[in-house]
Structure formats: structure tokens, C-alpha cells
Amino acid sequence: MRWIIFIGIYILIDIYAFQAIKTVTKNNWFHIAYVVASLLVLGLLIYALASGQARTSPKMAYIFGIFLAFFVPKLLLIIFMFGEDIVRLFVGLFSKIGGGNESEFYLPSRRKFVSTLALGIAAIPFVGLLYGMIQGKYNYKVLKYALEFEDLPEAFDGFTLTQISDVHSGSFDNAKKVAYAVNLVNEQESDIILFTGDLVNNVANEMTPWKDVFGSLKATKGVYSVLGNHDYGDYVSWNSKEEQAQNLSELKNLQKEMGWDLLLNENRTIEKNGETIKLIGVENWGAGGFKKAGDLEKACEGCREEEFKILMSHDPSHWQEQVKQHPKNIQLTLSGHTHGMQFGIEIPGWFKWSPVKYRYENWAGIYKEFGRYINVNRGFGYLGYPGRVGIWPEVTVITLKKKRESA
């Protein structure tokens, strides 16, 4: 029933937005093209809703992306059209009241300038969303940071780590682009590679075609990983809890076969030149309704407060809720999860904005509180909308530096 209501609202928005086209041009071919395109998009939407296919599959994701590319501009159009209609209504009422009792109500016609401006502005998200689907989703960026710590062991001064997150392998549709990105990670030649969760969208076999590619990731100190909320298979229906548990077991085995060391509420000791740091990995822990399988206390067992520690925790809300003031003094946390909403505006080093900032306090890049850091990776893959606009897929390289006392 709710989908029928949604489709009805979509049609009403479509009809209202069409008024801008009619105002700008009287050419019937333009009118026909608009109607045909709108019907095709509506047909695709109905097909997607009725097909029963997984909404995270590449096919369904593209239908959703096409829908967004057409629907979002129409929302912008009706904002302009509605605003102008309010003005027209007041002009008409003023002409009626100001002209005396015998004056007729006169509603001015829509202005071509306003409709042309509205169409021009609406074209921006239309082109942007299409670009994001064609090019943006594989527009990988390597972001590099150098972070200083007073308590970093001397042997780890200059130690480099590469972080990737949110692979979402069930969404991939271009093997060459994915292989390029994995090679890009290896090209960083970091000491260690850390993956912070969401290897798949829903089920373990989404990763099977990509196992060899991601299994080629290599670093001198190893490749480590944790689970994200999507890795548990909580967003699909299973015939039994045993079937879901088997799926999770298969996902864990896949990572082992790839040579990744999956940390499940546990820690590892990383040694270099006789000195050590601790690498901690928790299962997913997210604020609100997200899965809370993470156990930070268990993961930190055997870690001393004075040791230097790096934590992998998929959801950055964990840092806000439990980590940043934890008595174990966790100096650096690595997270993902937000994807930067795959949409926003970012000028590196100067400005960044995405609607997701109103949901997550830490949503992209480096943050520091209480002398402790978190990096929120923007994600390697994509989910839902099959693209990225302004917030590009990311490979993070962090160099740890020993903070020196100034002379």
C-alpha cells in the first residue's frame, strides 16, 4: 500500500514539474520526450518494487540510481514552481482586493525566466548523479596524513598504514576498476594494511568473485580486518538462524583464505626492532539500532594503558560513545561505515559537507579529541545509489610520527 501512495505522489510531482517545461518551450517533441522519459523511469521503479530481487544487487542499484537522477531534479523544480505560485496567488489576491469589489481575480502567468532558471539549477544534480554512476564510483583517491604522538615507540617513527573500508563487493560491476584500486593500495607499500568492515552487502558469496583480487593485498606486517554491520547478513531473510550463522562462517573463512587476519574482539602485537604496538579489532558496535557485537573490554585484554594502540572499529559512533575517553588510552581509531553518504561537496583541506554530517559527528577524515585521533574512511565501494558525487572512494595512508620536543 505504501508503494502505491509513493507512486501516486511521484506522479503528482511529475505533473507539477512538467509545468516548467511547458513554460519554457511550446515544442511538442520536448513535451513528448519528458512524458516518455518519466513513464520509463516510473516503469523501472514499479518493476524494481515488484521483482522481489535484492535491492543491493547491481541491477536494482542502477534502477534506483536512474530514479534518483530524474526524481531529485524534479523536487528542485517544484520548489521553484511552488514558490512562484505563492507569489502569483498573492498578486492575484491583491488585484482582487485592491481593485474594489467588482474587480476579477487575476492570476498572472508563470514567468519564463523563473522556469528557465529552475531547469538550469535542476540540471546540476541530474548531470552530477549520472556522472557519479558512470565515473564517480571508481574515482579512487589516495588521502595521506601524518599524525604525531608523544608515546609512539621510537621504532615506529615513520611506520605507515593503509586503511580501506566498506568494500561492499556485492555492488561491483567493473573488474578492471576494482583490480586497479587494489593495485593502488599495494602501490602505497605501507607497513600494514587495515580493513575496517563491510566486505559484502549481505551474503558471503558476493565476495567469491573478488577473493583472488583482494587476496593479492600484501604488506610486510600483514593485512588485518574487522566486521561491519553488513557482514552479519542481518539485512536479508534467512530460512533459519543456522543458515545465517553458516553465511557468517563462510565470510570469515573467505578472509582467512585471502590471507587476512580477522580480529573478533581481540588484539595483536605488532613488533618492529624490538619494540611493539597493539592492534585491536572489535566486531561491529554502532549507536542507535545498529548491531552491538563489539566488546571493547574483551578486545583490550592484555593491553596496558602505556602501550601505543590502534583500534579498528567499523562504526565511528563507537568512538564517540566508548572509545575516545576509554581508560586504556587508545591513541588512534580507524572507522568507516558512513561512506560520506557518497554525496557531498569537498575541497580538500578547506571545506567538506555532506548531509550525513547531521547523523554522524565524525563522518569523513581525521578528528581529534582528548589528544586521541579517529580517521573515518569514506569507503572503497558503494551501496544503494551506484555512484559517488563529490565524496570519492578512498584509500587512506597514515604515517605515524614520533612527536619531538621543540628546542
Secondary structure by P-SEA (a helix, b strand, c coil): caaaaaaaaaaaaaaaaaaaaaaacccaaaaaaaaaaaaaaaaaaaaaaacccccccaaaaaaaaaaaaacaaaaaaaaaaaaaaaaaaaaaaaaaaaaccccccccccccaaaaaaaaaaaaaaaaaaaaaacccccbbbbbbbbbbbcccccccccbbbbbbccccccccccaaaaaaaaaaaaaacccbbbbccccccccccccccaaaaaaacccccbbbbbbcccccccccccccaaaaaaaaaaaaaaaaaacccccccbbbbbbccccbbbbbbbcccccccccccccccccccccccccbbbbbbccccccccccccccccccbbbbcccccccbbbbcccccccccccccccccccccccccbbbbbbcccccccccccccccbbbbbbbbbcccccc
